[in-house]
Amino acid sequence: MAKILFVVSGTSYWTLKDGTRHPTGYWAEEFTAPYSALSAAGHEIVVATPGGVVPYVDAMSLRPAMAGGEQTAQEQEEVLRSAEELRRPIVLANARLDDYDAVYYPGGHGPMEDLWQDADSGRLLVAALASGKPLAIVCHAPAAILATRRNGETPFAGYRVTAFTNDEEDGVGLREKARWTVEDELVKAGIDFVRGEVWKPYTTVDRNLYTGQNPASAGPLAQELLKVLG
């Protein structure tokens, strides 16, 4: 079976434009839905974070109102408790693409604090894109693409990519507080930014790059990966 690298933000906060720290981390559903689907299919998962820190789940993502109900929130908490990979992540700088069959980046606002400027992540993304191996990125995690820029250019330019939209950022009341938004910066980088309805599952595939718009897109994105991984 396949071995899949989950690259997860290592921060517990996101710095807003006024300098305040907004509590965040990775978004529960964006880890649990792909983790459950890929694990159930027999695939091996390895978690990598900057510095090898144990990642933080965004507490907001486990509130029943955000998770889709009390039962769903409890199920997600159970998955997170049982996922030993989360408690023993490898150091992102030590991750070798050759060791994996696919790479997946879950979102949450965390990547807008660390992965967007993480050189190790940037190198991994460039290598993954060039390798032809499936590379899947969801919600706010496409912010990590910004770390692939060299002299203002990125190999992701011209690729069709979706991510958490400005309208959705408005919906959670954080667009006006943000230093920048994922949508705006991807467009500036020459990405062919596409979108579906707000809050609805939406994924797009361009060559070996698989992206999802929002938390609800994480499960469908995993199903796209399963089509190629088996």
C-alpha positions in Angstrom: 0.0 0.0 0.0 1.0 3.6 -0.2 2.9 5.7 2.3 1.6 9.3 2.6 3.2 12.3 4.2 0.8 14.6 6.0 2.5 18.0 6.4 0.9 19.8 9.3 1.3 23.3 10.7 3.2 23.4 13.9 1.8 26.7 15.3 -1.0 27.3 17.8 -1.7 30.9 16.7 -2.0 33.2 13.7 -0.8 36.8 13.9 -3.4 39.3 12.7 -2.5 42.6 11.1 -2.9 44.5 14.4 -0.3 42.1 16.0 -2.7 40.1 18.1 -2.5 36.3 18.1 -5.6 34.5 17.0 -5.7 30.9 18.4 -5.5 28.3 15.6 -3.6 25.2 14.5 -4.8 22.6 12.0 -8.6 22.2 11.3 -9.8 18.9 12.8 -12.0 17.7 9.8 -9.1 18.4 7.4 -7.0 15.9 9.3 -9.6 13.4 10.4 -11.5 12.9 7.1 -8.5 12.1 4.9 -6.7 10.2 7.8 -9.7 8.0 8.3 -10.3 7.3 4.6 -6.7 6.6 3.7 -6.0 4.5 6.8 -9.2 2.5 6.2 -7.8 1.7 2.7 -4.7 0.3 4.3 -2.3 3.2 3.5 0.4 4.3 5.9 0.5 7.9 7.2 3.4 9.8 8.5 3.0 13.3 10.0 5.7 16.0 9.6 5.7 19.4 11.2 8.2 22.3 11.3 10.7 21.3 14.0 8.9 18.1 14.7 6.6 19.7 17.2 3.3 18.0 18.1 0.7 19.9 16.2 -2.2 21.8 17.7 -5.8 21.2 16.7 -7.8 24.4 16.3 -10.3 24.1 19.3 -12.9 26.0 17.3 -13.0 23.1 14.7 -14.1 20.7 17.4 -17.1 22.8 18.5 -20.3 21.0 17.5 -21.5 24.1 15.6 -18.4 24.1 13.5 -18.0 20.3 13.2 -21.5 19.6 12.0 -23.1 18.4 15.2 -22.2 16.9 18.6 -21.8 13.3 17.3 -19.5 14.4 14.4 -17.4 16.5 16.9 -17.1 13.5 19.2 -16.1 11.2 16.3 -13.4 13.6 15.2 -12.0 13.9 18.7 -11.9 10.1 18.9 -9.9 9.9 15.6 -7.5 12.6 16.9 -7.0 10.7 20.2 -6.3 7.4 18.4 -4.0 8.9 15.7 -0.6 8.1 17.2 1.1 9.7 14.2 0.0 13.1 15.5 2.0 12.5 18.7 5.2 11.4 17.0 5.7 13.7 14.0 8.9 13.7 12.1 10.9 16.9 11.5 9.7 18.4 8.3 13.3 19.3 7.3 14.1 15.6 7.4 11.3 14.4 5.2 12.5 12.8 2.0 10.0 12.8 -0.9 11.5 9.5 -2.2 10.1 7.8 0.9 6.5 8.6 0.1 3.9 7.9 -2.6 1.9 11.1 -2.0 1.9 14.3 0.1 -1.1 15.9 1.8 -1.4 19.3 3.5 -4.4 19.9 5.8 -5.4 23.5 6.5 -6.7 25.7 9.3 -5.2 29.2 9.7 -2.0 27.6 11.0 -0.2 27.5 7.6 -0.7 31.2 7.3 1.6 31.6 10.3 4.4 29.1 9.5 4.2 27.1 6.3 3.7 30.0 4.0 7.3 31.0 4.6 8.8 27.7 5.6 11.8 26.9 3.3 11.7 23.2 4.0 8.0 23.0 3.1 8.7 25.1 0.0 11.4 22.7 -1.2 9.2 19.7 -0.6 6.3 21.2 -2.5 8.5 22.0 -5.5 9.9 18.5 -5.5 6.4 16.9 -5.1 5.0 18.9 -8.0 7.9 18.0 -10.3 7.8 14.3 -9.2 4.3 13.6 -10.6 3.3 12.0 -7.3 -0.1 13.1 -6.0 0.1 16.3 -4.0 -3.1 17.3 -2.2 -3.6 20.6 -0.4 -6.8 21.9 1.2 -8.4 25.1 2.6 -5.8 27.5 4.0 -2.9 25.1 3.4 -2.4 26.4 -0.2 -0.8 29.3 1.6 2.2 27.0 1.7 2.6 27.4 -2.0 3.9 31.0 -1.3 7.1 29.5 0.1 7.9 28.1 -3.3 8.5 31.5 -4.8 12.0 32.4 -6.0 12.5 36.0 -7.3 8.8 36.3 -7.3 8.2 33.2 -9.5 6.7 29.9 -8.5 6.4 26.6 -10.4 2.8 26.5 -9.3 2.0 29.5 -11.6 -0.7 28.6 -14.1 -2.0 25.6 -12.2 -5.7 25.5 -11.3 -5.9 25.8 -7.6 -8.8 26.3 -5.1 -8.5 27.3 -1.5 -10.4 29.1 1.3 -12.0 32.0 -0.5 -12.2 35.7 0.5 -16.0 35.2 0.8 -15.5 32.4 3.3 -12.9 34.5 5.2 -15.6 37.2 5.3 -18.0 34.6 6.6 -15.8 33.8 9.6 -15.2 37.5 10.2 -11.5 37.4 9.7 -10.8 38.9 6.3 -10.6 42.4 7.6 -8.3 41.4 10.4 -5.9 39.4 8.3 -2.6 40.7 7.0 -3.4 39.0 3.7 -5.7 36.3 2.4 -4.8 33.0 0.7 -7.0 33.9 -2.4 -5.3 37.3 -2.9 -1.8 36.0 -2.6 -2.3 33.0 -4.8 -3.7 35.2 -7.5 -0.8 37.5 -7.2 1.5 34.5 -7.6 0.0 33.7 -11.0 -2.2 30.8 -9.8 -5.3 30.1 -11.8 -7.6 30.4 -8.7 -11.0 28.7 -9.0 -13.9 28.2 -6.6 -17.2 26.6 -5.9 -20.0 27.6 -3.7 -19.1 28.9 -0.2 -18.9 26.2 2.4 -19.8 23.4 -0.1 -17.4 20.7 -1.0 -15.3 21.7 -4.0 -12.1 20.1 -5.4 -10.0 20.6 -8.5 -7.3 18.4 -10.1 -4.6 19.8 -12.4 -2.1 17.2 -13.4 -0.8 15.8 -10.1 -2.0 18.7 -8.0 -5.2 18.1 -6.0 -6.8 21.0 -4.1 -9.9 21.5 -1.9 -11.6 24.8 -1.1 -12.7 24.4 2.5 -13.1 21.9 5.4 -16.0 20.2 3.7 -13.7 19.5 0.8 -11.2 17.4 2.7 -13.1 14.2 2.5 -13.8 14.5 -1.2 -10.1 15.4 -1.7 -9.2 12.1 0.0 -11.5 10.2 -2.3 -9.7 11.8 -5.3 -6.4 10.5 -3.8 -7.8 7.0 -3.4 -8.6 6.9 -7.1 -5.0 7.1 -7.9 -3.5 5.3 -4.9 -6.0 2.4 -4.8 
